């Protein structure tokens, strides 16, 4: 992913992606413009996916630390 793309925040990328989809659905653009919009949409979708995967990893890490942190689990209390 290009450095400029990673600089986009999730909300900014999502909003731009919504606009790209709206333009594609509206039609009336040339084939060349439609292809350019499609490619931009793919790039924006990757940015969103990157942010969501990062958020999922952070959430999973936080849940693991809460539910099974060091010393947690069977036998951890000396039984």
C-alpha positions in Angstrom: 0.0 0.0 0.0 1.4 3.4 -0.9 2.5 5.7 1.8 -0.1 8.3 0.9 -2.8 5.7 1.2 -1.8 4.7 4.7 -2.0 8.4 5.7 -5.7 8.3 5.1 -7.8 7.7 8.2 -10.5 5.0 8.2 -13.4 7.5 8.1 -11.8 9.6 5.3 -11.1 6.5 3.2 -14.6 5.1 3.9 -16.3 8.4 3.0 -14.3 8.7 -0.3 -15.1 5.0 -1.1 -18.8 5.8 -0.6 -18.5 8.7 -3.0 -16.7 6.5 -5.6 -19.5 3.9 -5.4 -22.1 6.6 -5.7 -20.5 7.9 -8.9 -20.1 4.4 -10.3 -23.7 3.5 -9.6 -25.0 6.8 -11.1 -23.3 5.9 -14.4 -22.8 8.5 -17.2 -19.0 8.3 -17.0 -16.7 7.2 -19.8 -15.2 3.7 -19.7 -11.8 5.3 -18.8 -13.3 7.3 -16.0 -15.2 4.3 -14.7 -12.0 2.2 -14.6 -10.2 5.0 -12.8 -13.0 5.2 -10.2 -13.0 1.4 -9.8 -9.2 1.3 -9.3 -9.5 4.1 -6.7 -12.3 2.2 -5.0 -10.1 -0.9 -4.8 -7.3 1.2 -3.2 -9.7 2.8 -0.7 -11.2 -0.6 0.2 -7.6 -1.9 1.0 -7.1 1.1 3.2 -10.3 0.4 5.1 -9.5 -3.3 5.3 -6.0 -2.4 6.8 -7.6 -0.2 9.4 -10.3 -2.8 10.3 -7.7 -5.6 10.5 -5.6 -3.4 12.9 -8.6 -2.7 15.0 -9.5 -6.4 15.1 -6.0 -7.3 16.2 -6.1 -4.6 19.0 -9.5 -5.8 20.2 -8.4 -9.5 20.1 -5.2 -8.5 22.1 -7.2 -6.6 24.7 -9.7 -9.4 25.1 -6.9 -12.0 25.4 -5.2 -9.9 28.1 -8.5 -9.5 30.0 -9.5 -13.1 29.7 -6.3 -15.0 29.7 -3.5 -12.8 30.8 -0.3 -14.0 32.4 -1.1 -16.4 35.2 -4.7 -17.0 34.2 -6.0 -20.3 33.3 -6.3 -23.8 34.8 -3.9 -24.3 37.7 -2.8 -20.7 37.8 -3.9 -20.3 41.4 -1.9 -23.2 42.7 -4.6 -25.9 42.6 
